[in-house]
């Protein structure tokens, strides 16, 4: 059995959100995962390109995912950001997502 994907979360330098960095580098095919990832976290896809995935949630909450696996979470509490990360990270680093 594979161990769960691990990540580091920290406050963004602008202090307007949180940044997630994966423990291992990945190359993620963002357009192919966009709808699945959005459904998993209850958000809508705003932009789905090979270079960036932007999801919009309720109010001003948003998630931006980059193909290297870096994730920016805005408009949510630290607890909510951790919950979203716990859902997103395994979806993004699965072996079939590269």
C-alpha atoms as one frame of an Amber mdcrd trajectory, in Angstrom:
protein
   0.000   0.000   0.000   1.297   3.473  -0.898   1.846   5.988   1.878  -0.295
   9.123   1.724   1.097  12.046  -0.230   2.868  14.522   2.008   3.073  18.272
   1.745   4.138  21.426   3.540   1.684  24.287   4.066   2.671  27.828   4.935
   1.220  31.320   4.910   1.838  33.130   1.602   4.268  36.025   1.655   1.388
  38.476   1.081  -0.456  36.838   4.010  -3.592  36.557   1.881  -3.640  32.785
   1.631  -1.682  29.578   2.004   0.864  27.862  -0.188   1.160  24.087  -0.445
   4.385  22.470  -1.613   4.535  18.747  -2.220   7.294  16.678  -0.645   8.137
  15.276  -4.059   8.234  17.078  -7.396   5.463  16.157  -9.776   4.374  17.034
 -13.280   0.602  17.190 -13.357  -1.694  17.204 -16.389  -4.020  19.925 -15.085
  -6.673  20.002 -17.845  -7.338  16.264 -17.542  -7.917  16.552 -13.779  -9.784
  19.867 -13.645 -13.392  18.676 -13.317 -12.559  15.791 -10.977 -10.521  18.029
  -8.662 -13.169  20.775  -8.691 -15.940  18.319  -7.748 -13.823  16.845  -4.958
 -13.460  20.229  -3.236 -16.882  21.641  -4.164 -15.613  24.406  -6.452 -16.032
  25.452 -10.089 -13.330  25.444 -12.743 -12.539  29.008 -13.861  -9.371  28.289
 -15.878  -7.958  24.916 -16.946  -4.768  25.201 -18.982  -1.619  23.072 -19.029
   0.142  25.882 -17.120  -2.485  26.707 -14.474  -5.749  25.473 -12.941  -7.922
  28.000 -11.117 -10.913  26.901  -9.072 -13.481  29.281  -7.576 -15.484  28.497
  -4.468 -18.047  30.311  -2.362 -17.322  33.963  -1.621 -13.733  34.828  -2.392
 -12.306  31.349  -1.832 -10.116  30.110  -4.666  -7.524  27.451  -5.388  -4.739
  27.790  -7.947  -2.771  24.691  -8.953   0.443  24.699 -10.982   1.772  21.738
 -12.982   4.673  21.202 -10.560   2.112  20.540  -7.802   2.348  23.892  -6.039
  -1.071  24.977  -4.746  -2.249  28.414  -3.601  -5.356  28.618  -1.424  -7.058
  31.982  -0.862 -10.092  33.219   0.997 -10.228  30.445   3.582  -9.114  29.726
   7.118  -6.041  27.651   7.866  -8.274  24.773   8.946 -10.255  24.919   5.689
  -7.030  25.175   3.672  -5.699  22.031   5.363  -8.937  20.187   4.601  -8.798
  21.204   0.930  -5.113  20.215   0.728  -5.861  16.808   2.267  -8.357  16.210
  -0.555  -6.354  17.736  -3.420  -2.860  16.417  -2.850  -3.670  12.686  -3.254
  -5.692  13.435  -6.406  -2.857  15.450  -7.908   0.014  13.057  -7.178  -1.673
   9.784  -8.106   0.430   7.684 -10.498  -2.102   8.070 -13.309  -1.978  11.890
 -13.298   1.289  12.486 -15.092
